[in-house]
Amino acid sequence: MEQSLIKKNPQFDNHELVSFFFDKETGLRGIIAIHSTKLGPAVGGTRYFPYNSDEEALEDVLRLSRSMSYKCILAGVKYGGGKCVLIAPSQNKIKAKEYLEAYGRILKEYSTKFFTGEDVGMSQNDIEILGKITPNIIGTKAKAGDPSPWAALSTYYAIRGALKFLYGDTSLKGKKIIIKGLGKVGMELARLANEEGAILLVSDVDKKRTDQALKSFKNVSVIAPSEFSSHECDIFAPCALGKDITDYIAQKIEVKIICGAANNQLVSEKEGVTLFKRGVVYVPDYVANGGGLINVVAELSNGGYNKENVLQKCKNIEDEVVTILKESKETDTAPSEIADRIAKRALEQ
Ligand code: NAI
């Protein structure tokens, strides 16, 4: 793709580096995007997805890497934002070892400026294979391990922060929560919420996942994925892919709080404003799901990985959400804009 087309993409936002790569032998095709290394090397997961076109993949990688820059700032870690998307040749999630090895060799070329790990479509096993080829892999079993439970934990604390802001009480007991997407993060969030007495309405396109939820939890019912905005409830937690909050949904959804782990939940900044004007508390996605990042970058710290520190930083997200929501109320500005402002300010300094 021509440089001028990349720069014209509305998501470009002065990325430091955007690199397309492919490998004829294995069918590997992907894009690495580095938004900023101003505060430190870029970090961000690798997403494996059957994009319909290079343009669609480019837009996704640019949005995701910029939100990694923002996420690092809000999570209080000194790294920059980056991301890689692999354009899956089919819906099949199993990847040939040679395919992963070819990707590992590409990553090695960026080993000082980009650290990557698991995201949608990548398994722990894939990460282990990559970790044998190149040093810039984070989240291998021997080190920080799977970031998903930590992303679920920080989302749980973010929900508590939103509850505290609204009701002065963090408890999820008796609260009705819709969880869309019962993958690695959504299922763990469901467990944490249910353990505290929340009533679950869950959905997933994969029936095995909803069956597992019915078996594992009490007070749980299954709804169709498209029905998430048709039920009145306390909390909607988007935990599938992004862009659940369209203009139509933002104007219609009847919930008190939207707080989930999925990246890029809002189709555009406009939806954050619509939700705010309607009195729906939206917790910016990259604030809520920061636990995954906090966990994986902990292995890069000088003192080595420390689980207690990771836990504390995830807990801190509860207070951070309260601070953002209070500022939002005081300044009559959407929380999504407040969080973006904090991040932009830090990047400009
Ligand atoms: P996953 O791939 O394990 O789970 C996604 C789940 O969503 C799957 O069960 C899938 O069947 C379901 N799904 C897909 N489309 C759906 C639809 N239209 N309606 C209902 N369900 C649907 O992914 P994971 O790791 O749980 O991540 C979930 C979200 O959280 C993603 O947006 C990811 O970017 C974000 N995230 C993940 C982190 C991690 O550490 N895994 C960290 C931070 C964010």
Residues whose N, C-alpha, C, O or C-beta is under 5 A from the ligand:
A	BS01	NAI	E118 V120 G121 P147 S148 A151 K180 G181 L182 G183 K184 V185 G186 S203 D204 V205 D206 R209 P225 C239 A240 L241 G242 A261 A262 N263 N289 G292
